[in-house]
Amino acid sequence: MKTSQLKTILASALLVAFAATGAHAGAIHDASLFTDNTLAANDDLYTGLEPIGFNINLFGASYSDLYVNNNGNVTFTTQLGTYTPFNLLSTLLPIIAPFFADVDTRGVGSGLVQYGQDTLGGKSVFGVNWIDVGYFGNHVDKLNSFQLIMTDRSDIAAGDFDFEFNYDKIQWETGDASGGSGGLGGSCARAGWSNGVATAFEIAGSATCGAFLDTNASSGLIYNSLNSTVPGQYIFTVRNGQVSNNDVPEPASLALLGIGLLGLGAVRRRKAS
């Protein structure tokens, strides 16, 4: 075989091998913009009220501030230290949760939660980065990287905004105190949002162990998308207080489910540190 032919075959084989690893375009973007504030290494803590930088209308409720919670979510009416994810479809708590699970950033090698206001594409934004974060208790053998960005769209109407979930790496789904072992199994992560009254959505695979992980090429969060051509990016548009009816992915992507009004439905267990 000629050398040139061998090089061509080897190059093709490398391309196939690279594709087989599940390589994808990184969904997390402009993470360096949201580093003005850092939540110190912790387990189950949260910030005080933080200004978003613009007003949002979420199903008729107006908010200009929010709480950043270590465990993969932001809330608007109270902080949330709950570490075992509860059903977002049946909560009374207004919440936006890109990855609600037991994040623990105390382990050596874990990243810290960072957040802040900035300008992106000429629009005001508020972002939160959970980059390379570990899980309870103090584990860093598996790390997750995900992001929330909220974008002011008052150029359309007062209170209008977009929010997006961006995922680059999901290696764990549960903390030890939620029935997990090695970051897997037990009461697994949920992702979605609720207005805390009667309307909510969860990404299909929420609470289903193994569904969100990078090892699941079918339903893994990094392989699917919503209103985006970038794998791992899920974009929601909120107009006149309502999340667009178009924000429901096709069957080939992850489905969003549900509606409910039952109550918080989560009892916080004592966690050994």
N, C-alpha and C positions, 0 to 999 in steps of 0.2 A: 504493500500500500504506500502511495506517495505521502510525503510529509505534509503537503498541503491538504490532502484528503483527511489525514489523521487529525490535523488541527481543526478542521471543520466539524468532524464527528465529535471531538472532545468539547468544542465550544457548544455544540447543540446539546450534548449530554449535560453540561453545566447549567444551561438555561433550563432544561427540564427539571434537573435536581433542585435548582433555586425555586422554581415555581412550586415544586412538590412540598417545600417547607412551609407553604402558606404565606409566603412573603406578600406584603400588600403595601399600598401607599399609606403612610401614617396619617391618621385622622386628626390627631392633636396638632394644633397650629398656634402660632403666636404665643406660646406658653411663657415666653420671657416678658410679656406685657403684664402678666398678673402675678408679679412677685413683690409688690410694694409691702404686702403684709404676709406674715408667716405665723401659722398656729404652731406653737412649740410642740416638741415631741410629746405625745400623749396617747391615752386610750380613752375613748368615749367623751372627749371634751368638745367645746364649741366656742364660738366667738360671742361677743355682745352684739347688739344691733349694729350692722354695718350698712352705710349708705350705698345704694345701688348706683347712684349718680343720675338717675332719671326715674320717673314714675311709671309703674306698670299697672295695667288693668287685667286682673285675673278673675274672670267670671263675675265682674261687677265690684270686686274688692280692689281698692287702690293701695299699692304698696310702694314705698320709696326706700325701704330698708329691709334687710333680711339677716338671718343667722347662718353662718357657715358652720356646719357640723362635721366633725372629723370622720364620721361613719358614712361618707359618700353622698351627702345630700345637703340641701339648703331648705330652711323653713322660714315662715314669715310672722307667725304669731307667738312662738315660743322656741327656746332652744330644744334640741333633741339629742339626748345622750344614749338613747336606746340602741343596742348593738345587734340584737337579733331582729332581722327585718320582719315587719308586719305587713299585712295585706294592704297595699296602697289603694285598692278598690273599695275598701271598707273603713277608711280612716276619716276622722273629723279634723285632721291636721292638714292645712295647706302646705304642700311639700313638692319640691322638684328634686328627684333622686336619680342621678345617672348610674349610681352603683351603691345601693343601700346594703351594707354588710359591715362586719366588725373590723374596721381599719385600725391598725395599731402601728403608730410611727415611732415607737420607743426603741425598736431593735436597731442595732448598729448596722447601717447599710440601707435602712429605709429612708425614703424621701419624706419631706414634710409637706403638709397642706399649705398652699399659698393662694392668695386671692387679691383682687383689687380692681379698680376702675381704670379704663384707658379709652383710647380712640382707635377704631379699626375700620378701614374703608370709609373714613369720614363720619362714622357714626359712633356714638357713645356706647361702650360695652362694659360689662362686669363679668369677670371670669374667675373660676376656681380651678386650680390644678391639683390633682392627686397623682403625682408622678412617682413611680417606683415605690409605692407604699406597701408596707407589710400588713400582717394580720395578727390577731390576738392568739396566744400571748407572746409578744416580742419576736414573732417569726419573720424571717427575711429570706427563707429558702425559695419562696415564691413571691413575686411582686406584681402589682397591678399598676397600670398607668391609664388614667381617664381624666376627662375635663368637662366642665360646664361653662358655656359662654352664653350670656344674655345680651341681646342687642336692642338698643332703643330704635323703634320705628315710629316715633311721633311725627316723622315726616309724612306718614300716611294718615294717622289720627292720634289724638292724645291717648296715651296709655298703651298703644300698640307696641308689641315687641316680638322678637324671635328668641328662641333658646335652642341650644344644640348640645347633644351629648357626643363626645368624641372619645374613641377607644383605640389605644395602640397596643395594649398588652393586658390580658386577663388570665392570670395563672392560678389564682385562688378564688374561692367562692364562699368560704365560711371561716369563722373563728372558732377556737377551741371551746368557748363558752356557749356556742350555738349548736353544739352537737357534732362539730366537725373534727376531723383528724387530718393533720398535714394540709390544712386549708381546703379540704374537700368533704363533701357529705354534710349531713345534719340539716339545719334550716338555712337553705342557700339564698344567695343574693337576689334582690329584686331591683328592677329599674323602671322608672316611669314618673308619674306625677299625679297629684290630686288637688282639687280646689278646696277640699275639706268640707264640702257640703253634699254634693250629689253626683259629681262628675269626676272620673279618674280614668287613667289608662296605665296599663303595665305592658312592657315588652314581653311577648310570648317567650317562655323559658324562665320567667321570673319564678323563683322558689323551686325550680326543677334542677336538681343537682346535675352538673355536667353540661347544661345547655349553653351557658354563656362563655365557657372556657375556650381558649385558643386551640385546644385539642379537639374541639368539636367543629369540624369544617362545614357543617350544615347550618347550625344555629348559633355558632360562636359570634359574639358581638363584633369582633373585628372583621368578620367576613360579610356582614350585612349592612344595610344602610336605609335611610328614609329621607326622601326629598334631597338626595345628594348622589353624585356619582362616585364619591369617595368611600371605599369600604371602611366601616367603623364609624361613620358619621350619620347622626340622626337629627334632623332639623325640624323644629316645630314652629309654626307661625300662629301668633295670637292677635286676632283682629276684633275690635269692639268687645274685648273681654273673652272671646271664644277661641279655643284652639280649633284651627281649620279642620273641617270635615275631610279635607284632602290628606290630612296627616295620618293616614292609615296605610301601611305598606302593602304592597301586592303579596300574594301567597309565596312568591319566591324569596321575599325578604321576611324579616321577623314581623309577626302580626302584633298589633296592639289590641288589648282586650278590655272590655268591661265597664261596668258602672255599678256603684253601690253606695249604701249609707247604713253602716252598722255600728260604727264606733271605733275607737282606737285599736282595740283587739290585741294589745301587746302588754304583757306583764313583764316588767324588768326583773330578771333574776339577779341575785347577788353574784358578782364576778370576783373570783380570786385573782389578785394581781400577780 
